[in-house]
Amino acid sequence: MTSGGMHGHSAACCTVPPVTANNSPPAQGAWTEVDGMKTYVTGQPEGKEAILVIYDIFGFFPQTLQGADILGQKYKVFVPDWFEGKPCDLSWHPPDTKEKEEKLGNFFQTTGAPPKTAQRVPKVVDLLKKMPENAGVQKWAVVGYCWGGKIVALTTQEGTPFKAGAACHPAMVDPSDARGAAVPIAMLPSKDENNEDVAGWEKEMKQKHLVKWYPDQVHGFMAARADLTDANVRKNYEDGYKTLLDFFGQHLLGSPSKI
């Protein structure tokens, strides 16, 4: 990872392509528009708790939408198209030429620059709250995958609209983000995340939290890189979503319990 645009990203985030063949069932939700973005909506129509999803750099993938449907068993779930139809191009992976590396690096500095999306999140939540069909939603949480995990870190600081957050196989883990965290956060690292970074984050985390490692899974196993034709990957994928549902059950639905 020599490009400055990829500095801080896990090697897997920048080099491993998504899985395009999988056993994901058809998406169960519907589509709407929020802040000009095509947005996937699934889950409980009259739900009082909602989850905003920050996908990974590959945008809408069946495995990610299936995960939203799983979370939708208990919550109303929204997945906006943060990249507005221009996610990371599959042809850039792996970035084994200078041209591919430059294109990927440019993506992280422009469309995929974390502050760009993080600054947009509060506005999107506010717009969702104002939609008549969401009038009953009282509490919000946020889930991010890989690149999206950094957005979770940036949007759960003081003044956050969220009551809880979760970062699945997160990129750019930074202990300083934990110091400013204002709500409970779950972190689900894969074998490709840096142990020292995660340990540093946990040491600095003062809010209630959960760190659950998936040591035999690749970066992205709960989103675009989930090979759901593999029984072990599917088992861990399902366990990851059960972990999220349990965590939000503690910290979004009811009185938080100490972890």
LOMAR-636705 format. One record per residue: residue number from 1; x negated, y, z of N, C-alpha, C in turn; residue in one letter. Coordinates in Angstrom, 1 decimal. Atoms other than C-alpha are relative to their C-alpha. Example, Ala and Ser with C-alpha at 12.3 -4.5 7.8 and 13.67 -1.06 7.14 Angstrom:
PADO  num     n.u     n.v     n.w    ca.u    ca.v    ca.w     c.u     c.v     c.w  residuo
PADO    1    -0.9    -1.2     0.0   -12.3    -4.5     7.8    -0.9     1.2     0.0        A
PADO    2     0.9    -1.1     0.0   -13.7    -1.1     7.1     0.8     1.1     0.8        S
! end
This chain:
PADO  num     n.u     n.v     n.w    ca.u    ca.v    ca.w     c.u     c.v     c.w  residuo
PADO    1    -0.8    -1.2     0.0     0.0     0.0     0.0    -0.9     1.2     0.0        M
PADO    2     0.9    -1.1     0.1    -2.2     2.7    -1.2     0.7     1.3    -0.3        T
PADO    3    -0.7    -1.2     0.3     0.4     5.2    -2.2     0.5     0.7     1.2        S
PADO    4    -0.4    -0.7    -1.2     1.1     7.9     0.3     1.5    -0.1     0.2        G
PADO    5    -1.5     0.0    -0.1     4.8     7.6    -0.5     0.4    -1.3     0.7        G
PADO    6    -0.4     1.2    -0.7     4.7     4.1     1.0    -0.6    -0.1     1.4        M
PADO    7     0.6     0.1    -1.3     2.7     4.9     4.1     1.0    -0.2     1.1        H
PADO    8    -0.9     0.3    -1.1     4.3     3.5     7.2     1.1    -1.0    -0.2        G
PADO    9    -0.9     1.1     0.3     6.5     1.0     5.4    -0.7    -1.3     0.2        H
PADO   10     0.6     1.3    -0.2     6.0    -2.7     6.1    -0.4    -0.4    -1.4        S
PADO   11     0.4     0.5     1.2     4.1    -4.5     3.4     1.1    -0.7    -0.8        A
PADO   12    -1.1     0.7     0.6     7.1    -6.7     2.8     1.0     0.9    -0.6        A
PADO   13    -1.0    -1.0     0.5     9.4    -3.7     2.4    -0.4     0.5    -1.4        C
PADO   14     0.5    -0.6     1.2     7.2    -2.5    -0.5    -0.3    -1.1    -1.1        C
PADO   15     0.5     1.0     1.0     6.2    -5.8    -2.2     1.0    -1.1    -0.2        T
PADO   16    -0.8     1.1     0.2     8.9    -8.4    -1.7     1.4     0.4    -0.7        V
PADO   17    -1.2    -0.4     0.7    11.8    -8.3    -4.2     1.2    -0.6     0.7        P
PADO   18    -1.3     0.5    -0.6    15.5    -8.9    -3.2     0.3    -1.4    -0.6        P
PADO   19    -0.4     1.2     0.6    17.2   -12.2    -3.8     1.3     0.2    -0.8        V
PADO   20    -1.2    -0.4     0.9    19.6   -11.9    -6.7     0.9    -1.2    -0.2        T
PADO   21    -0.9     1.2     0.0    21.0   -15.5    -6.5     0.2    -0.4     1.4        A
PADO   22    -0.3     0.3    -1.3    22.8   -16.3    -3.4     1.4    -0.6     0.1        N
PADO   23    -1.3     0.6    -0.2    25.9   -17.9    -1.9     1.0     0.9     0.7        N
PADO   24    -0.9    -1.0    -0.6    27.6   -14.7    -0.8     1.4    -0.1    -0.7        S
PADO   25    -1.3     0.0     0.5    31.4   -14.8    -1.1     0.4     1.3    -0.6        P
PADO   26    -0.4    -1.3     0.5    33.2   -12.0    -3.0     0.3     0.9     1.2        P
PADO   27    -0.3    -1.0    -1.1    33.4    -8.8    -1.0     1.5     0.1     0.3        A
PADO   28    -1.4     0.0    -0.5    36.6    -8.5     1.0     0.6     1.4     0.1        Q
PADO   29    -0.5    -1.3    -0.3    36.8    -4.7     1.3     0.5     0.7    -1.2        G
PADO   30    -0.4    -0.8     1.1    37.8    -1.8    -0.9    -1.0     1.2    -0.1        A
PADO   31     0.9    -1.1     0.3    36.2     1.3    -2.3     0.7     1.4     0.1        W
PADO   32    -0.6    -1.3    -0.1    36.7     5.0    -1.5    -1.2     1.0    -0.3        T
PADO   33     1.1    -1.0     0.3    34.6     8.2    -1.9    -0.1     0.9     1.3        E
PADO   34     0.2    -0.8    -1.2    33.0    10.1     1.0    -1.2     0.9    -0.4        V
PADO   35     1.0    -1.0     0.3    30.9    13.3     0.4    -0.6    -0.3    -1.4        D
PADO   36     0.5     0.3     1.4    30.7    12.4    -3.3    -0.6    -1.4    -0.2        G
PADO   37     0.6     1.3     0.1    29.4     8.9    -2.6     1.0    -1.1     0.0        M
PADO   38    -0.8     1.3     0.0    31.0     5.6    -3.6    -0.2    -0.7     1.3        K
PADO   39     0.1     0.5    -1.4    31.7     4.0    -0.2     0.8    -1.3     0.1        T
PADO   40    -0.7     1.2    -0.3    32.6     0.4     0.7     0.6     0.0     1.3        Y
PADO   41    -0.7     0.0    -1.3    35.2     0.1     3.4     0.6    -1.4     0.2        V
PADO   42    -0.4     1.4    -0.4    36.0    -3.2     5.2     0.4     0.0     1.4        T
PADO   43    -0.3     0.2    -1.5    37.3    -4.5     8.5     1.4     0.4     0.4        G
PADO   44    -1.3    -0.3    -0.7    40.1    -3.4    10.8     0.6     1.3    -0.4        Q
PADO   45    -0.6    -1.3     0.5    42.4    -0.8     9.1     0.4     0.9     1.2        P
PADO   46    -0.5    -0.9    -1.1    43.7     0.4    12.5    -1.1     0.0     1.1        E
PADO   47     1.0     0.1    -1.1    40.4    -0.1    14.4    -0.3     1.3     0.7        G
PADO   48     0.4    -1.2    -0.8    39.4     2.3    17.2    -1.5     0.2     0.0        K
PADO   49     1.5    -0.1     0.1    35.7     1.6    16.7    -0.4    -0.3    -1.4        E
PADO   50     0.5     0.1     1.3    33.8     2.0    13.5    -1.5    -0.1    -0.1        A
PADO   51     1.5     0.1     0.2    30.3     1.2    12.2    -0.3     0.6    -1.4        I
PADO   52     0.6    -0.6     1.2    28.4     3.2     9.6    -1.2    -0.8    -0.4        L
PADO   53     1.1     0.8     0.4    26.0     1.1     7.6    -1.0     0.8    -0.9        V
PADO   54     1.0    -0.6     0.8    22.7     2.3     6.2    -0.8    -1.2    -0.7        I
PADO   55     0.5     1.1     0.7    21.7    -0.2     3.5    -1.6     0.1    -0.1        Y
PADO   56     1.4     0.0     0.2    18.1    -1.1     2.5    -0.3     0.7    -1.4        D
PADO   57     0.4    -0.8     1.2    16.2     0.4    -0.5     0.7    -0.5    -1.3        I
PADO   58    -0.6     0.6     1.2    18.0    -1.9    -3.0     1.5     0.4    -0.1        F
PADO   59    -1.3    -0.5     0.1    21.4    -0.3    -2.2     1.1    -1.1     0.2        G
PADO   60    -1.1     1.0    -0.2    24.6    -2.4    -2.6    -0.4    -1.3    -0.5        F
PADO   61     0.3     1.4     0.4    23.8    -6.1    -2.6     1.0    -0.9     0.6        F
PADO   62    -1.1     0.8    -0.6    26.3    -8.9    -2.0    -0.3    -0.5     1.4        P
PADO   63     0.3     0.4    -1.4    24.4   -10.1     1.1     0.3     1.1     1.0        Q
PADO   64    -0.3    -1.2    -0.9    24.7    -6.6     2.6     1.5     0.2     0.2        T
PADO   65    -1.5    -0.2    -0.1    28.4    -6.3     1.8     0.6    -1.1     0.8        L
PADO   66    -0.5     1.2    -0.8    29.0    -9.8     3.2    -0.2     0.3     1.5        Q
PADO   67     0.3    -0.3    -1.4    27.3    -8.6     6.4     1.0     1.0     0.5        G
PADO   68    -1.0    -1.0    -0.4    29.6    -5.6     6.5     1.4    -0.7     0.3        A
PADO   69    -1.3     0.7    -0.2    32.6    -8.0     6.1     0.0    -0.7     1.4        D
PADO   70     0.1     0.7    -1.3    31.3   -10.0     9.1     0.2     1.0     1.2        I
PADO   71    -0.2    -1.0    -1.0    31.0    -6.9    11.2     1.5     0.5     0.1        L
PADO   72    -1.4    -0.4     0.1    34.5    -6.1    10.0     1.0    -0.9     0.7        G
PADO   73    -0.9     0.9    -0.8    35.9    -9.0    12.0     0.5     0.7     1.3        Q
PADO   74    -0.4    -0.8    -1.3    36.0    -6.5    15.0     0.1     1.5    -0.2        K
PADO   75     0.2    -1.4     0.2    35.3    -3.1    13.5     0.5     0.5    -1.4        Y
PADO   76    -0.1    -0.6     1.3    36.1    -0.7    10.7    -1.4     0.3    -0.5        K
PADO   77     1.4    -0.1     0.4    33.0    -0.6     8.6    -0.1     0.8    -1.3        V
PADO   78     0.2    -0.9     1.2    31.7     2.0     6.0    -1.4    -0.2    -0.5        F
PADO   79     1.4     0.1     0.6    28.8     1.5     3.6    -0.1     1.0    -1.1        V
PADO   80     0.1    -1.0     1.1    28.2     4.7     1.6    -1.2    -0.3    -0.9        P
PADO   81     1.1     0.2     1.0    26.0     4.7    -1.5    -1.0     1.2     0.2        D
PADO   82     0.9    -1.1    -0.4    23.3     6.9     0.1    -0.9     0.4    -1.2        W
PADO   83     0.9    -0.3     1.1    21.2     6.7    -3.1     0.8     0.5    -1.3        F
PADO   84    -0.9    -0.5     1.1    24.2     7.7    -5.3    -0.3    -0.6    -1.4        E
PADO   85     0.2     0.7     1.3    23.7     5.0    -7.9    -1.4    -0.2    -0.5        G
PADO   86     1.4     0.1     0.4    19.9     5.2    -8.0    -0.8    -0.6     1.1        K
PADO   87     0.8     0.7    -1.0    18.5     2.6    -5.6    -1.4    -0.3    -0.6        P
PADO   88     1.3     0.5     0.5    15.0     1.2    -5.8     0.2    -1.0    -1.1        C
PADO   89    -0.1     0.8     1.2    14.6    -0.3    -9.2    -0.6    -1.4     0.2        D
PADO   90     0.5     1.3    -0.2    14.2    -4.1    -9.1    -1.3    -0.2    -0.9        L
PADO   91     1.2     0.3     0.8    11.6    -3.9   -11.9    -1.3     0.6     0.6        S
PADO   92     1.2    -0.5    -0.7     9.2    -2.1    -9.5    -0.6    -1.0     0.9        W
PADO   93     0.4     1.0    -0.9     8.8    -5.2    -7.5    -0.5    -1.3    -0.7        H
PADO   94     0.9    -0.6    -0.9     6.2    -6.4    -6.9    -0.7     1.2    -0.7        P
PADO   95     0.7    -1.1     0.5     4.3    -3.1    -7.3    -1.5    -0.3    -0.4        P
PADO   96     1.3     0.6     0.3     1.4    -4.9    -9.0    -0.7     0.8    -1.1        D
PADO   97     0.7    -0.9     1.0     0.5    -2.1   -11.5     0.0     1.4     0.6        T
PADO   98     0.0    -1.4    -0.4    -0.4     1.5   -11.0     1.3     0.7    -0.2        K
PADO   99    -1.3    -0.7     0.4     2.8     2.6   -12.8     1.1    -0.4     1.0        E
PADO  100    -1.0     0.4    -1.0     5.0     0.5   -10.5    -0.2     0.6     1.4        K
PADO  101     0.3    -0.5    -1.3     3.2     1.6    -7.4     0.4     1.5     0.1        E
PADO  102    -0.3    -1.5     0.0     3.6     5.3    -8.4     1.5     0.2     0.0        E
PADO  103    -1.5    -0.1     0.0     7.3     4.8    -9.1     0.6    -0.3     1.3        K
PADO  104    -0.5     0.4    -1.3     7.9     3.1    -5.8    -0.4     1.1     1.0        L
PADO  105     0.4    -1.1    -0.9     5.9     5.8    -4.0     0.8     1.2    -0.1        G
PADO  106    -0.8    -1.2     0.3     7.8     8.5    -5.7     1.4    -0.1     0.6        N
PADO  107    -1.4     0.3    -0.6    11.1     6.9    -4.6     0.0     0.3     1.5        F
PADO  108     0.0    -0.2    -1.5    10.1     7.0    -0.9    -0.3     1.5     0.3        F
PADO  109     0.2    -1.5    -0.2     9.1    10.7    -1.3     1.2     0.8    -0.4        Q
PADO  110    -1.1    -0.8     0.5    12.3    11.7    -3.0     1.4    -0.6     0.4        T
PADO  111    -1.3     0.6    -0.2    15.5     9.7    -3.2     0.0    -0.8     1.4        T
PADO  112     0.0     0.8    -1.2    14.4     7.4    -0.4    -0.8     0.6     1.2        G
PADO  113     0.6    -0.7    -1.1    12.8    10.0     1.9     0.9    -0.1     1.2        A
PADO  114    -1.0     0.2    -1.2    14.3     9.1     5.4     0.6     1.3     0.4        P
PADO  115    -0.7    -1.1    -0.5    14.9    12.7     6.5     1.2     0.5    -0.9        P
PADO  116    -1.0    -0.5     0.9    17.0    13.4     3.4     1.3    -0.7     0.4        K
PADO  117    -1.2     0.7    -0.4    19.5    10.7     4.4     0.4     0.3     1.4        T
PADO  118    -0.3    -0.3    -1.4    19.2    11.3     8.1     0.8     1.3     0.2        A
PADO  119    -0.7    -1.3    -0.1    20.3    14.9     7.7     1.4     0.0    -0.5        Q
PADO  120    -1.3     0.1     0.6    23.3    13.8     5.7     1.0    -0.8     0.9        R
PADO  121    -0.8     1.0    -0.8    24.6    11.2     8.2     1.0     0.8     0.9        V
PADO  122    -1.0    -0.6    -0.8    26.3    13.6    10.7     1.2     0.6    -0.8        P
PADO  123    -1.0    -0.5     0.8    28.2    15.3     7.9     0.9    -1.1    -0.5        K
PADO  124    -0.7     1.2     0.5    29.3    11.9     6.5     1.0    -0.5     1.1        V
PADO  125    -0.9     0.5    -1.2    30.6    10.8    10.0     1.1     1.0     0.2        V
PADO  126    -1.0    -1.0    -0.3    32.4    14.1    10.4     1.1     0.0    -1.1        D
PADO  127    -1.0     0.1     1.0    34.1    13.7     7.0     0.8    -1.2     0.1        L
PADO  128    -0.8     1.2    -0.2    35.1    10.2     7.8     1.0     0.2     1.1        L
PADO  129    -0.9    -0.2    -1.2    36.6    11.3    11.1     1.3     0.8    -0.5        K
PADO  130    -1.1    -0.9     0.4    38.8    13.9     9.2     0.9    -0.7    -1.0        K
PADO  131    -0.9     0.7     0.9    40.2    11.3     6.8     1.2    -0.6     0.7        M
PADO  132    -1.2     0.5    -0.7    43.8    10.5     7.8     0.0    -1.4     0.4        P
PADO  133     0.0     1.4    -0.3    43.3     6.8     7.6    -1.0    -0.4     1.1        E
PADO  134     1.0     0.3    -1.1    40.5     7.0    10.2     0.3     0.8     1.3        N
PADO  135    -0.4    -0.8    -1.2    42.4     9.1    12.7     0.0    -0.7     1.3        A
PADO  136     0.0     0.8    -1.2    42.5     6.3    15.2    -1.4    -0.4     0.5        G
PADO  137     1.4     0.4    -0.4    38.7     5.8    15.3    -0.5     0.9     1.1        V
PADO  138     0.4    -0.8    -1.2    37.4     6.9    18.7    -1.5    -0.1     0.3        Q
PADO  139     1.4     0.2    -0.3    33.9     5.5    18.8    -0.7    -0.5    -1.3        K
PADO  140     0.8     0.4     1.2    31.1     5.1    16.2    -1.3    -0.6     0.4        W
PADO  141     1.4     0.5    -0.2    28.0     3.0    15.9    -0.6     0.0    -1.4        A
PADO  142     0.8     0.0     1.2    25.3     2.7    13.2    -0.9    -1.2    -0.1        V
PADO  143     0.9     1.2     0.2    23.5    -0.3    11.7    -0.9     0.4    -1.3        V
PADO  144     0.8    -0.2     1.1    20.5     0.0     9.4    -0.9    -1.2    -0.3        G
PADO  145     0.9     1.1     0.4    18.4    -2.5     7.4    -1.3     0.5    -0.6        Y
PADO  146     1.3    -0.4     0.6    14.7    -2.2     6.6    -0.2     1.5     0.1        C
PADO  147     0.1    -1.5     0.1    14.4     1.4     5.4     1.1     0.7     0.8        W
PADO  148    -1.2    -0.5    -0.8    17.9     2.0     7.0    -0.3     0.0     1.5        G
PADO  149     0.4     0.0    -1.5    16.4     1.1    10.4    -0.6     1.3     0.4        G
PADO  150     0.6    -1.3    -0.4    14.4     4.3    10.3     1.1     1.0     0.1        K
PADO  151    -1.1    -0.9    -0.1    17.6     6.2     9.6     0.7    -0.1     1.3        I
PADO  152    -0.6     0.2    -1.3    19.1     4.7    12.7    -0.8     0.6     1.1        V
PADO  153     0.9    -0.6    -1.0    16.1     5.8    14.7     0.1     1.5     0.0        A
PADO  154    -0.1    -1.4     0.1    16.4     9.3    13.4     1.3     0.6     0.4        L
PADO  155    -1.4    -0.5    -0.2    20.2     9.6    13.9     0.6    -0.4     1.3        T
PADO  156    -0.5     0.4    -1.3    20.5     8.2    17.4    -0.8     0.8     1.1        T
PADO  157     0.6    -0.9    -1.0    18.6    11.0    19.1     1.0     0.9     0.7        Q
PADO  158    -0.9    -0.9    -0.7    20.1    13.8    21.3     1.0     0.6    -1.0        E
PADO  159    -1.0    -0.6     0.9    23.4    15.1    19.8     0.6    -1.0    -1.0        G
PADO  160    -0.5     1.0     1.0    24.1    11.8    17.9     1.5    -0.1     0.1        T
PADO  161    -1.4     0.3    -0.1    27.6    11.1    16.9     0.3    -1.5     0.3        P
PADO  162    -0.1     1.4    -0.3    27.0     7.4    17.7    -0.1    -0.4     1.5        F
PADO  163     0.0     0.6    -1.4    27.6     5.4    20.9    -1.0    -1.1     0.1        K
PADO  164     1.0     1.1     0.0    25.2     2.6    19.9    -0.6    -0.1    -1.4        A
PADO  165     0.6     0.2     1.3    22.9     1.6    17.1    -0.8    -1.3    -0.1        G
PADO  166     0.7     1.2     0.2    21.1    -1.4    15.6    -0.9     0.1    -1.2        A
PADO  167     1.0    -0.1     1.1    18.0    -1.7    13.4    -0.4    -1.5    -0.3        A
PADO  168     0.3     1.3     0.4    17.6    -5.0    11.5    -1.2     0.0    -0.9        C
PADO  169     1.3     0.0     0.7    14.1    -5.9    10.3    -0.4     1.4    -0.4        H
PADO  170     0.2    -1.4     0.4    13.3    -2.2    10.5    -1.4     0.4    -0.5        P
PADO  171     1.3    -0.6     0.5    10.6    -0.3     8.5    -0.3     1.2     0.9        A
PADO  172     0.5    -1.3    -0.6     8.5     2.5    10.0     0.4     0.1     1.5        M
PADO  173    -0.3     0.0    -1.5     9.0     1.5    13.7    -1.0     0.9     0.6        V
PADO  174     0.9    -1.0    -0.6     7.6     4.3    15.8     0.4     0.2     1.5        D
PADO  175    -0.3    -0.1    -1.4     7.4     4.4    19.6     0.6     1.4     0.4        P
PADO  176    -0.5    -1.3    -0.4     8.1     8.1    19.6     1.5     0.2    -0.3        S
PADO  177    -1.4     0.0     0.3    11.5     7.5    18.1     0.8    -0.6     1.3        D
PADO  178    -0.6     0.5    -1.2    12.3     5.4    21.2     0.1     1.0     1.2        A
PADO  179     0.1    -1.0    -1.1    11.3     8.2    23.6     1.2     1.0    -0.1        R
PADO  180    -1.1    -1.0     0.2    14.1    10.4    22.1     1.4    -0.7    -0.2        G
PADO  181    -1.3     0.7     0.2    16.8     7.7    21.8     1.0     0.4     1.0        A
PADO  182    -1.1    -0.5    -0.9    20.1     8.8    23.3     1.0    -1.0     0.3        A
PADO  183    -1.0     1.0    -0.1    22.1     5.6    23.0    -0.6    -1.4     0.0        V
PADO  184     0.5     1.4     0.1    21.7     1.8    23.4    -0.3    -0.4    -1.5        P
PADO  185     0.4     0.5     1.4    19.9     0.2    20.4    -0.5    -1.4     0.0        I
PADO  186     0.5     1.4     0.2    19.4    -3.4    19.3    -1.0     0.1    -1.2        A
PADO  187     1.0     0.1     1.1    16.3    -4.2    17.2    -0.2    -1.5    -0.3        M
PADO  188     0.1     1.4     0.4    16.1    -7.5    15.3    -1.2    -0.1    -1.0        L
PADO  189     1.2     0.1     1.0    12.5    -7.8    13.8    -0.1    -1.4    -0.6        P
PADO  190     0.3     1.3     0.6    11.5   -10.5    11.4    -1.5    -0.3     0.2        S
PADO  191     1.4     0.4    -0.2     8.1   -12.2    11.1    -0.9     1.1    -0.7        K
PADO  192     0.8    -1.0     0.8     6.9    -9.3     8.8    -0.1     1.3     0.8        D
PADO  193     0.1    -1.3    -0.7     7.4    -6.5    11.4    -1.3    -0.1     0.9        E
PADO  194     1.3    -0.1    -0.8     4.3    -5.4    13.4     0.3    -0.1     1.5        N
PADO  195    -0.2     0.3    -1.4     4.2    -6.8    16.9    -0.3     1.2     0.9        N
PADO  196     0.4    -1.1    -0.8     2.4    -3.8    18.3     0.9     1.1    -0.1        E
PADO  197    -1.0    -1.1     0.2     4.8    -1.3    16.8     1.3    -0.3     0.8        D
PADO  198    -1.2     0.3    -0.7     7.8    -3.1    18.2    -0.2     0.0     1.5        V
PADO  199     0.3     0.0    -1.4     6.2    -3.6    21.6    -0.1     1.4     0.5        A
PADO  200     0.1    -1.4    -0.4     5.3     0.1    21.7     1.3     0.7     0.1        G
PADO  201    -1.4    -0.6     0.0     8.9     1.0    20.8     0.7    -0.4     1.3        W
PADO  202    -0.8     0.5    -1.1    10.3    -1.2    23.5    -0.5     0.6     1.3        E
PADO  203     0.6    -0.6    -1.2     7.9     0.2    26.1     0.5     1.4     0.3        K
PADO  204    -0.4    -1.4    -0.1     9.0     3.7    25.4     1.5     0.2     0.1        E
PADO  205    -1.4    -0.1     0.0    12.7     2.9    25.2     0.6     0.0     1.4        M
PADO  206    -0.6    -0.2    -1.3    14.6     4.2    28.2     1.5    -0.3     0.0        K
PADO  207    -1.4     0.4     0.1    18.1     3.4    27.0     0.1    -1.5     0.0        Q
PADO  208    -0.3     1.4     0.0    19.7     0.0    27.3    -0.3    -0.5    -1.4        K
PADO  209     0.4     0.4     1.4    18.4    -2.1    24.4    -0.2    -1.5     0.0        H
PADO  210     0.3     1.4     0.3    17.8    -5.5    22.9    -1.0    -0.2    -1.1        L
PADO  211     0.9     0.3     1.0    14.9    -6.8    21.0     0.0    -1.5    -0.2        V
PADO  212    -0.1     1.4     0.2    15.5   -10.2    19.4    -0.8    -0.3    -1.3        K
PADO  213     0.8     0.3     1.1    12.8   -11.6    17.1     0.5    -1.2    -0.8        W
PADO  214    -0.3     1.1     0.9    13.4   -13.9    14.1    -1.3    -0.4    -0.7        Y
PADO  215     1.4     0.2     0.4     9.9   -15.2    13.8    -0.2    -0.9    -1.3        P
PADO  216     0.2     0.7     1.2    10.5   -17.5    10.8     0.8     0.6    -1.2        D
PADO  217    -0.8    -0.7     1.1    12.5   -15.0     8.7    -0.8     1.1    -0.6        Q
PADO  218     0.7    -1.0     0.7    11.3   -12.6     6.1     0.7     1.4     0.3        V
PADO  219    -0.6    -1.4    -0.1    11.8    -8.8     6.2     1.1     0.1    -1.0        H
PADO  220    -1.2    -0.1     0.9    15.3    -8.3     4.8     0.9    -1.2     0.0        G
PADO  221    -0.8     1.2     0.0    16.8   -11.6     5.8     1.5     0.2     0.4        F
PADO  222    -1.4    -0.3    -0.3    20.1    -9.9     6.9     0.6     0.9    -1.1        M
PADO  223    -0.5    -0.9     1.1    20.4    -7.8     3.7    -0.4    -0.6    -1.3        A
PADO  224     0.2     0.4     1.4    19.2    -7.9     0.1    -1.0    -1.2    -0.2        A
PADO  225     1.0     1.1     0.1    16.4   -10.5     0.8     0.5    -1.2     0.6        R
PADO  226    -0.5     1.2    -0.6    18.7   -13.0     2.4     0.3    -1.1    -1.1        A
PADO  227    -0.3     1.1     0.9    18.5   -16.3     0.4     1.0    -0.9     0.6        D
PADO  228    -1.1     0.8    -0.7    21.8   -17.7     1.5     0.2    -1.4    -0.5        L
PADO  229     0.0     1.4     0.4    21.2   -20.9    -0.5    -0.8    -0.8     0.9        T
PADO  230     0.8     0.7    -1.0    18.7   -21.8     2.2     0.7    -0.1     1.3        D
PADO  231    -0.8     0.2    -1.2    20.4   -23.4     5.2    -0.6     0.7     1.2        A
PADO  232     0.7    -0.7    -1.2    17.8   -22.0     7.7     0.2     1.5    -0.1        N
PADO  233    -0.2    -1.5     0.1    18.1   -18.5     6.3     1.4     0.3     0.3        V
PADO  234    -1.4    -0.3    -0.3    21.9   -18.7     6.4     0.3    -0.1     1.5        R
PADO  235    -0.2     0.1    -1.4    21.8   -19.9    10.0    -0.5     1.2     0.8        K
PADO  236     0.5    -1.2    -0.7    19.6   -17.0    11.1     0.7     1.3    -0.4        N
PADO  237    -0.8    -1.2     0.4    21.6   -14.5     9.0     1.3     0.0     0.8        Y
PADO  238    -1.3     0.0    -0.8    24.8   -15.6    10.8    -0.3     0.3     1.4        E
PADO  239     0.4    -0.3    -1.4    23.0   -15.5    14.2    -0.3     1.4     0.2        D
PADO  240     0.3    -1.5     0.0    21.8   -12.0    13.4     1.3     0.8     0.1        G
PADO  241    -1.2    -0.8    -0.1    25.3   -10.8    12.8     0.8    -0.3     1.3        Y
PADO  242    -0.6     0.3    -1.3    26.6   -12.6    15.9    -0.6     0.8     1.1        K
PADO  243     0.7    -0.8    -0.9    23.9   -10.8    17.8     0.5     1.5     0.0        T
PADO  244    -0.5    -1.3     0.2    25.1    -7.5    16.4     1.4     0.2     0.6        L
PADO  245    -1.3     0.0    -0.6    28.7    -8.3    17.3     0.0     0.0     1.5        L
PADO  246     0.1     0.0    -1.4    27.8    -9.2    20.8    -0.5     1.3     0.6        D
PADO  247     0.5    -1.3    -0.5    25.7    -6.1    21.3     1.0     1.1     0.0        F
PADO  248    -1.0    -1.0     0.0    28.4    -3.8    20.1     1.2    -0.3     0.9        F
PADO  249    -1.1     0.4    -0.9    30.9    -5.7    22.1    -0.3     0.5     1.4        G
PADO  250     0.4    -0.6    -1.3    28.9    -4.6    25.2     0.0     1.5     0.0        Q
PADO  251     0.3    -1.4    -0.1    28.0    -1.1    24.2     0.9     0.9    -0.8        H
PADO  252    -0.9    -0.9     0.7    30.8     0.1    22.0     1.5    -0.3     0.4        L
PADO  253    -1.3     0.3    -0.4    33.9    -1.8    23.0     0.4     0.2     1.5        L
PADO  254    -0.3     0.0    -1.5    33.6    -1.9    26.8    -1.1     0.7     0.7        G
PADO  255     1.0    -0.6    -0.9    31.4    -0.9    29.7    -1.3    -0.7    -0.3        S
PADO  256     1.3     0.6     0.3    27.7    -1.4    28.8    -0.5    -0.8     1.2        P
PADO  257     0.7     0.8    -1.1    26.0    -4.2    30.8    -1.5     0.1    -0.2        S
PADO  258     1.5    -0.1     0.0    22.3    -4.1    31.6    -0.6    -1.2    -0.8        K
PADO  259     0.6     1.1     0.8    20.2    -6.1    29.1    -1.5     0.0     0.5        I
! end
